[in-house]
Amino acid sequence: MSTVPTGTAAGTVRAPTVLAGRGLSKRFGDLQVLTEVDFSVGAGEAVGIVGPNGAGKTTLLNVLSGSQRPSAGRIEFNDQDITGLRPELRCRRGIGRAFQVPKPFTGMTVLENVLVGASYGAGLGRQAAYRRCVEVLETCGLAGLANRRADSLGLLHRKRLELARSLATAPQVLLLDEIGGGLTDAEADELVATIKLVSEQGTSIVWIEHIVHVLIQVVDRLVCMDAGRVIADGPPGTVLSDAVVVDAYLGRAGS
Ligand SMILES: Nc1ncnc2c1ncn2[C@@H]1O[C@H](COP(=O)(O)OP(=O)(O)OP(=O)(O)O)[C@@H](O)[C@H]1O
């Protein structure tokens, strides 16, 4: 099995690569959104992705999760080529995704929403699906709200439900897209605690987030993208002090 560094410093421990994009490019008509991007996440690793608006971060997640096909390049999951695999089959293999704007099934309860992930996403039978839901609702701090209708939840609990739905699919890798967006600092801290727990339980995490101080509480490695390319990849402190990153992202973001 191939390996990736969990940091870029020489001599750091290497974890087996779980999900990798090799030479990924993506065009929308004349717009080149990704250019020969190499990206990987190791077993149990948490990787943050930052970069200015329009850098191609969400497109990279779309290509990794299968909702968009790359124009060129290859995607591997546990060393198997999954470039042509449909998103629902990637989910079944172990690639989960939570979106920036939660879109729960509004007419259903919290538990029913999570059951959909466990039953259809993970393909679990009835009893195993229930067991999975109980665990996930506990992890996500939603156990007390299991019978509430999803459309009655506030933003933090909707975000938690989005996380719970993706966790119910039993992902080996969880792709998170700006899940902290719109939350107060205290709410973001609560969500960080949950994502840390998920990470400590061994799930690999790839997390796009503009709230850098939130992101670096969880991630082992940071990737910075600009104009469809990876411009830095390494330990968070190293990436955030990289002059190219400061110029391309932090200067503009004012972080
Ligand atoms: N389906 C699409 N068709 C055409 N252009 C698209 C499409 N999806 C994204 N783009 C363009 O691709 C570029 C990269 O978008 P993407 O959403 O991947 O960036 P991002 O880094 O996630 O940005 P943000 O931080 O603002 O979410 C942008 O210029 C965007 O307008």
The ligand as an ORCA input file, in Angstrom:
! r2SCAN-3c Opt
* xyz 0 1
  N     -20.419     23.915    -12.149
  C     -19.636     24.961    -12.450
  N     -19.683     25.541    -13.665
  C     -18.879     26.574    -13.952
  N     -17.969     27.118    -13.115
  C     -17.895     26.573    -11.890
  C     -18.699     25.470    -11.490
  N     -18.385     25.146    -10.220
  C     -17.428     25.999     -9.838
  N     -17.127     26.846    -10.838
  C     -16.108     27.901    -10.793
  O     -14.895     27.276    -10.444
  C     -14.110     28.126     -9.629
  C     -13.738     27.385     -8.375
  O     -14.928     27.188     -7.591
  P     -14.912     26.399     -6.214
  O     -16.294     26.481     -5.673
  O     -14.305     25.060     -6.400
  O     -13.919     27.308     -5.366
  P     -13.700     27.371     -3.791
  O     -12.224     27.443     -3.581
  O     -14.427     26.280     -3.124
  O     -14.350     28.770     -3.427
  P     -15.144     29.276     -2.115
  O     -14.107     29.390     -1.032
  O     -15.676     30.599     -2.526
  O     -16.209     28.280     -1.818
  C     -14.927     29.378     -9.396
  O     -14.505     30.356    -10.334
  C     -16.341     28.933     -9.697
  O     -17.129     29.998    -10.173
*
